Amino acid sequence: MEPTNSHVDVVIVGAGLSGIAAAVELRTTHPERTFVMLEKRENLGGTWDLFRYPGIRSDSDMFTLGYSFKPWRDEKTIADGQTILDYLHEAVDEHQLRSSVRVDHRVLKADWSSESSTWTVQVESPAGSDTITCSFLYMASGYYDNENGYRPRFPGEENFTGPIVHPQEWPEDLDYADKKVAVIGSGATAITLIPAMAGTATKVTMVQRSPSYVAIDSDIDEDAIKLRAEIGDEAAFDAVRLRNLEQQQINYQFARSYPEEFKKPLFDAIDAIVGSEFREKHFTPSYQPWDQRLCLVPNGDLFEAIKAGQADVATGSIAEFTEHGIRMESGDMVEADIIVTATGLNLCTLGKVAFTVDGHPVDFSTTYTYKGVAFSGVPNLVQAHGYLNSSWTLRLELVNQFWSSLLTTMDKLGAKAVTPVLRAGDENMPRAPWMTGVTSGYFLRYLDHMPSQGDRLPWLNPQVHQFTKEILSADPDDGVLQFT
């Protein structure tokens, strides 16, 4: 590995889906700038290298989760984790980024100096501690803690005689063949795990406190395959990506405006496999569609496993773990040799890096978000964050285009620093959550630690693609960003 440079123009923190996209953007639009990508894990790939549980796959179609600069060519549009990881490695090699990636490099602290207009980044690696200075920080570390999943404690855990496993820490040698498995959770992870384990395990039971909305769809887009044959991979990719983008936004708005009409085809598809009685008991949520993220069931695999007797569902509260499984508050028993706690994520802010500006610690919960990409009072820093109600990459690439435009504006003005600054009257704006209309437990648990939205532009963090596109494509020299 090459030695870490003592100074680069840009430090990108994180070498997953977001960090790779940022590096490609920088290499393409600002090739004169030097950069390094610092990844605290042993491998690049982020989410797709971290999660190794059975069945790990995308929850968005790869025409929108994939990069616009690298058309998705695999037949399956809902792809498994290894295929996505291979795709990311290909992108790194195609754009000659590998020599710029430093794995096993954990960023501990970042200190901004207004006097020198630089960040001093403290890094820990197997070789020891190091510092690197840069003119701009791009935080591509994601929004969840990839070291610790959310793991509530259940009464009687000490009584259970088998292994208790969190999907984020899946043991490579876990043998679940011919075992009874209980999976606690009703989100995307549980819905992925259960059909992947069914058939190998004796039975897999989803233990859920309450149901989630799920949508059955094919993992192969036949129209996209036909279009590829007619107009080629790249043109087909662009056309299908645009179609899917528009459809995602239409579906979201329809779900919010007409929830009952939106639910009906979801429920009808489930009823066709397992019947309405089972669906009403176990897959009819009490909340409205898209209050929480909709979960995808490719080809109805979860329900096919239930229909075949390989999987089951227990809905209700857990009373306690017992020696041989889980006792529900209803008194029902779920027998298990292995318990998987697919209980969710822990979130963190900017990779748990400690930030200071001119010696003053930054508490991001006291800041306002600037267009969902930067923070009031914090210079030369951009955060990559995608959508929650649509594909992550769709927003990510808008962020990168904004960032590229911002760097161009700095060059044009001869500026060394750019800072979002609250205008007169902005300081007393009412504080709204960093993301509104979200009721997912993992977000609600952490909202108090996140930056706030205001009640006016540019202190908003919209989740509507067209609105986001409009505000992120506007001229960065807007009177709020202070160039010095």
C-alpha positions in Angstrom: 0.0 0.0 0.0 1.3 3.5 -0.8 2.0 5.7 2.2 -0.8 8.1 3.1 -0.3 11.6 1.6 0.3 14.3 4.2 -2.0 16.7 2.3 -4.7 16.1 -0.4 -7.4 18.3 -1.8 -10.2 16.0 -0.7 -10.6 13.3 1.9 -13.5 11.0 1.2 -14.5 9.1 4.4 -16.0 5.7 3.4 -15.4 3.4 0.5 -18.9 1.9 0.0 -21.6 2.8 -2.6 -21.5 6.5 -1.6 -17.7 6.9 -1.4 -17.0 5.2 -4.7 -19.6 7.4 -6.4 -18.0 10.6 -4.9 -14.6 9.5 -6.1 -15.8 8.9 -9.6 -17.5 12.3 -9.6 -14.4 14.0 -8.5 -12.1 12.2 -10.9 -14.5 13.0 -13.8 -15.3 16.6 -13.2 -12.3 17.9 -11.2 -9.4 15.7 -12.3 -6.9 18.2 -11.1 -7.9 17.6 -7.4 -6.0 15.0 -5.4 -8.0 12.8 -3.0 -7.9 9.8 -0.8 -10.7 7.4 0.4 -10.4 6.3 4.0 -12.3 3.1 4.9 -12.2 1.9 8.5 -13.1 -1.7 7.5 -10.8 -4.2 6.0 -12.4 -4.1 2.6 -14.2 -1.6 0.4 -17.9 -2.1 -0.4 -19.6 -0.7 2.7 -23.0 -2.3 3.4 -22.4 -5.0 0.7 -19.2 -6.2 2.3 -20.4 -5.9 5.9 -23.6 -7.9 5.7 -23.0 -11.6 5.2 -26.3 -13.2 6.3 -28.1 -15.7 4.1 -30.0 -14.1 1.2 -28.6 -10.6 1.6 -29.8 -8.6 -1.5 -30.9 -5.2 -2.7 -34.2 -3.8 -1.6 -34.3 -1.5 -4.6 -34.0 -2.3 -8.2 -30.5 -2.0 -9.5 -31.4 0.3 -12.4 -31.9 3.0 -9.7 -29.6 1.6 -7.0 -26.8 1.2 -9.6 -24.7 4.1 -10.8 -25.8 6.2 -13.8 -22.2 6.0 -15.0 -22.1 2.2 -14.9 -25.2 0.5 -16.5 -26.5 -2.5 -14.7 -26.2 -5.5 -17.0 -27.1 -8.5 -14.8 -30.4 -10.2 -15.6 -31.7 -9.9 -12.1 -32.7 -6.3 -11.1 -33.1 -7.3 -7.5 -29.5 -8.5 -7.0 -27.8 -10.6 -4.3 -25.1 -9.0 -2.1 -22.1 -10.6 -3.7 -23.2 -9.5 -7.2 -23.5 -5.9 -6.0 -20.1 -6.1 -4.3 -18.6 -7.4 -7.6 -20.2 -4.4 -9.3 -18.7 -2.0 -6.9 -15.2 -3.5 -7.3 -15.6 -3.3 -11.1 -16.5 0.4 -10.8 -13.4 1.0 -8.7 -11.1 -0.7 -11.2 -12.8 0.8 -14.3 -12.1 4.3 -12.8 -8.7 3.4 -11.5 -9.6 4.3 -7.9 -8.0 1.3 -6.1 -4.7 3.1 -5.4 -6.6 5.9 -3.7 -8.4 3.6 -1.3 -6.9 3.1 2.2 -8.7 0.3 4.0 -8.2 -0.3 7.7 -8.0 3.5 8.2 -10.4 4.7 10.8 -11.0 8.5 11.0 -11.2 9.5 14.7 -11.2 13.2 14.6 -11.4 16.1 12.1 -10.4 19.6 13.1 -11.1 22.7 10.9 -8.8 25.7 11.0 -10.1 28.9 9.5 -6.6 30.3 9.6 -5.3 27.7 7.1 -8.6 26.8 5.5 -7.9 23.1 6.1 -9.2 20.0 7.9 -6.7 18.1 9.9 -7.9 14.5 10.0 -6.6 12.1 12.6 -6.5 8.5 11.4 -5.8 5.2 13.1 -4.5 2.2 11.0 -2.6 -1.0 11.7 0.6 1.0 11.2 -0.4 3.4 14.0 -1.8 6.9 14.3 -1.4 9.4 11.4 -2.7 12.8 10.3 -3.7 14.0 6.9 -4.7 17.5 6.0 -7.2 18.4 3.3 -9.1 21.3 1.9 -12.5 19.5 1.7 -14.1 16.6 3.6 -16.7 14.4 1.9 -18.5 12.2 4.5 -19.6 9.0 2.8 -19.8 6.9 5.9 -23.5 6.2 5.8 -26.0 6.8 8.5 -25.9 3.6 10.6 -23.4 2.2 13.0 -21.8 -0.6 11.2 -20.1 -1.9 14.3 -23.2 -2.5 16.4 -26.7 -3.4 15.3 -29.7 -2.6 17.5 -30.1 -5.4 20.0 -32.7 -5.1 22.7 -32.5 -7.5 25.5 -35.3 -10.0 26.1 -36.4 -11.5 29.4 -34.9 -15.0 30.0 -32.2 -14.9 27.4 -29.9 -16.7 29.7 -32.2 -19.6 29.7 -32.0 -20.3 26.0 -29.6 -23.1 25.2 -28.9 -22.3 21.5 -27.0 -19.4 19.8 -28.5 -15.9 19.6 -27.3 -14.2 16.5 -27.7 -10.6 15.1 -27.6 -10.5 11.3 -25.0 -7.7 11.4 -22.7 -10.1 13.1 -23.5 -13.3 11.3 -21.1 -16.1 12.1 -19.6 -17.8 9.0 -19.8 -21.2 10.6 -23.4 -21.0 11.8 -25.0 -24.4 10.9 -28.8 -24.1 10.7 -29.4 -27.2 8.6 -32.3 -29.3 10.1 -32.7 -26.8 12.9 -35.7 -24.8 14.1 -35.0 -21.1 13.7 -36.9 -18.1 15.1 -36.2 -14.8 13.4 -37.3 -11.8 15.5 -38.3 -8.9 13.3 -40.6 -7.8 10.5 -38.4 -5.6 8.4 -36.3 -6.1 5.2 -33.7 -8.2 6.9 -36.2 -10.7 8.4 -38.1 -10.9 5.2 -34.9 -11.6 3.3 -33.5 -14.1 5.8 -36.5 -16.3 6.2 -37.0 -17.6 2.7 -33.2 -17.9 2.3 -33.0 -20.2 5.3 -36.3 -22.1 4.7 -35.8 -25.5 3.2 -32.3 -25.9 4.8 -33.7 -25.4 8.3 -36.5 -27.6 9.6 -38.7 -24.5 10.0 -38.1 -20.8 10.2 -40.6 -18.7 12.2 -40.9 -14.9 11.9 -41.6 -13.5 15.3 -43.0 -10.0 14.9 -44.5 -7.6 17.3 -46.5 -6.0 14.4 -46.7 -6.4 10.6 -44.9 -4.4 7.9 -46.2 -3.6 4.5 -44.6 -5.8 1.9 -44.8 -5.8 -1.9 -44.4 -8.8 -4.1 -42.6 -8.2 -7.4 -40.4 -10.1 -9.8 -36.6 -9.9 -9.4 -36.3 -9.9 -13.2 -37.5 -7.0 -15.4 -38.7 -8.6 -18.6 -39.3 -5.2 -20.2 -35.8 -4.2 -19.5 -34.4 -7.4 -21.1 -36.4 -6.7 -24.3 -35.3 -3.1 -24.4 -31.7 -4.1 -24.1 -32.0 -6.3 -27.1 -33.6 -3.5 -29.1 -31.5 -0.4 -28.2 -28.4 -1.7 -26.3 -27.4 -1.9 -22.7 -26.6 1.8 -22.1 -29.7 3.3 -23.7 -31.9 0.7 -22.1 -30.3 1.4 -18.7 -31.0 5.1 -19.0 -34.6 4.5 -20.1 -35.5 2.0 -17.4 -33.8 4.0 -14.7 -35.9 7.1 -15.6 -39.0 4.9 -15.8 -38.3 3.4 -12.4 -37.4 6.7 -10.8 -40.7 8.2 -12.0 -42.7 5.1 -10.9 -41.1 5.2 -7.4 -42.2 8.8 -6.9 -45.6 8.2 -8.3 -46.1 5.2 -6.1 -45.0 7.1 -3.0 -47.3 10.0 -3.6 -50.2 7.7 -4.4 -49.6 5.7 -1.2 -49.6 8.9 0.9 -52.7 10.4 -0.9 -54.8 7.2 -1.4 -53.6 4.7 1.2 -56.6 2.3 0.9 -56.3 2.1 -2.9 -52.5 1.6 -2.6 -52.9 -1.3 -0.1 -55.4 -3.3 -2.2 -53.0 -4.8 -4.8 -50.4 -5.5 -2.1 -52.9 -7.4 -0.1 -54.4 -9.2 -3.2 -51.0 -10.5 -4.1 -50.4 -12.0 -0.7 -53.9 -13.4 -0.5 -53.3 -15.2 -3.8 -50.5 -17.3 -2.1 -51.4 -17.7 1.5 -55.1 -16.6 1.7 -56.7 -13.6 3.2 -57.1 -15.0 6.7 -53.4 -15.5 7.2 -52.7 -12.1 5.6 -55.2 -10.3 7.8 -53.6 -11.8 10.9 -49.9 -11.4 10.1 -49.5 -8.9 7.2 -52.0 -6.1 7.8 -50.1 -3.2 9.4 -51.8 -0.7 11.8 -50.0 2.3 10.2 -50.3 3.8 6.8 -48.2 2.8 3.8 -44.7 4.5 3.7 -44.9 5.7 7.3 -42.1 3.1 7.3 -40.2 1.8 4.3 -42.0 -0.7 2.2 -40.4 -4.1 2.1 -39.9 -6.1 -1.1 -40.6 -9.8 -1.4 -39.0 -10.9 -4.7 -41.2 -13.5 -6.5 -43.2 -13.9 -3.3 -40.5 -16.1 -1.9 -41.5 -15.5 1.7 -45.1 -16.5 1.1 -44.2 -19.5 -1.0 -42.1 -20.7 1.9 -45.0 -20.2 4.3 -47.4 -22.0 1.8 -44.9 -24.9 1.6 -44.8 -25.3 5.4 -41.1 -24.3 5.6 -41.8 -21.0 7.3 -44.4 -19.6 9.7 -45.3 -16.3 11.4 -46.0 -15.5 15.1 -47.4 -12.1 15.7 -47.5 -10.5 19.1 -45.3 -9.5 22.0 -42.6 -11.7 23.4 -43.0 -12.7 27.0 -39.6 -14.4 27.5 -37.0 -16.7 26.0 -37.2 -20.2 27.3 -34.7 -23.1 27.2 -36.1 -24.3 23.9 -37.4 -21.1 22.2 -39.7 -18.2 22.8 -42.9 -17.9 24.8 -45.3 -15.2 23.5 -47.5 -13.1 25.8 -50.5 -15.0 24.3 -49.0 -18.2 25.8 -48.1 -19.6 22.4 -44.6 -21.2 22.1 -42.2 -20.8 19.2 -39.8 -23.7 19.3 -36.2 -22.8 18.3 -32.7 -24.2 18.2 -31.4 -20.8 17.0 -32.7 -17.3 17.5 -31.9 -14.5 15.1 -32.5 -11.0 16.4 -33.3 -9.1 13.2 -34.2 -6.1 15.4 -32.7 -3.3 13.3 -30.0 -0.8 13.1 -28.3 1.7 15.3 -27.7 5.1 13.7 -24.8 7.4 14.1 -23.8 10.8 12.8 -21.1 11.1 10.3 -19.3 7.9 11.1 -18.9 8.8 14.8 -16.1 11.1 13.9 -15.4 13.9 16.4 -15.5 17.3 14.7 -14.2 20.7 15.8 -14.2 24.0 14.1 -11.5 26.4 15.3 -11.1 24.4 18.4 -14.9 24.3 19.2 -16.5 20.8 19.3 -19.4 20.5 16.8 -22.7 19.1 18.1 -24.5 18.3 14.9 -27.8 18.1 16.8 -27.7 21.9 17.3 -27.1 22.6 13.6 -29.6 23.1 10.7 -29.1 21.0 7.6 -28.4 22.9 4.4 -30.4 21.1 1.7 -29.7 17.8 3.4 -26.1 17.9 2.3 -24.2 20.3 4.7 -24.5 21.8 8.1 -24.9 25.4 9.4 -21.6 26.8 10.6 -19.5 23.8 9.4 -17.1 24.8 6.5 -16.0 22.7 3.5 -17.9 19.6 4.4 -20.6 17.6 2.5 -22.5 14.5 3.6 -23.7 11.8 1.3 -27.2 10.7 2.1 -29.8 9.1 -0.2 -33.5 8.7 0.0 -35.4 6.5 2.4 -38.6 6.3 0.3 -36.8 5.6 -2.9 -33.5 4.3 -4.2 -30.4 5.6 -2.2 -28.3 6.4 -5.3 -30.9 8.6 -7.0 -30.3 11.3 -4.4 -26.7 10.5 -3.9 -25.9 11.4 -7.5 -27.8 14.7 -7.1 -25.6 15.4 -4.0 -22.5 14.7 -6.1 -23.6 17.0 -8.9 -24.2 19.8 -6.3 -20.8 19.1 -4.8 -19.1 19.3 -8.1 -20.8 22.6 -8.9 -19.8 23.9 -5.4 -16.2 23.2 -6.1 -16.4 24.9 -9.5 -18.0 28.0 -7.8 -15.2 28.0 -5.2 -12.6 28.0 -8.0 -14.4 30.7 -9.9 -14.5 33.0 -6.8 -11.0 32.1 -5.7 -12.5 30.9 -2.4 -10.7 28.5 0.0 -13.7 28.0 2.3 -17.5 27.7 2.0 -19.8 27.7 5.0 -23.6 27.5 5.2 -24.5 30.5 7.4 -27.8 31.3 9.0 -29.2 34.6 7.8 -30.8 37.2 10.0 -34.0 35.7 11.2 -33.0 32.1 10.4 -31.5 31.6 13.9 -35.0 31.4 15.5 -36.6 29.1 12.9 -38.7 26.3 14.3 -36.8 23.1 14.4 -38.3 20.2 12.5 -36.8 16.6 12.5 -34.0 15.9 10.0 -36.5 13.8 8.1 -40.2 14.1 8.5 -43.0 11.6 8.0 -40.9 8.7 9.1 -42.0 6.4 11.9 -39.4 3.6 11.7 -38.1 2.8 15.1 -34.5 3.0 14.3 -34.9 6.6 13.0 -37.1 7.7 15.9 -34.6 6.4 18.4 -31.9 8.6 17.0 -33.6 11.8 15.7 -32.6 13.9 18.7 -28.9 13.4 17.7 -29.5 14.6 14.1 -29.4 18.0 12.6 -32.7 19.8 12.3 -34.6 21.1 9.3 -36.0 24.7 9.3 -39.2 25.9 7.8 -37.7 27.6 4.7 -35.2 27.0 2.0 -32.4 26.2 2.0 -32.7 24.6 5.4 -34.9 21.8 4.2 -34.2 18.1 3.6 -36.9 16.9 1.2 -37.5 13.3 0.2 -39.3 14.2 -3.1 -37.0 13.7 -6.0 -38.1 16.6 -8.2 -38.0 19.1 -5.4 -34.6 17.7 -4.3 -33.3 18.0 -7.9 -34.5 21.6 -8.1 -32.8 22.8 -5.0 -29.6 20.9 -5.5 -29.2 22.1 -9.1 -29.6 25.8 -8.1 -26.6 28.1 -8.2 -24.5 27.4 -5.0 -23.7 31.2 -4.7 -27.1 31.7 -3.1 -26.3 34.2 -0.3 -26.5 31.5 2.3 -23.3 29.8 1.4 -20.5 32.1 2.6 -17.4 31.9 0.3 -14.2 33.2 1.9 
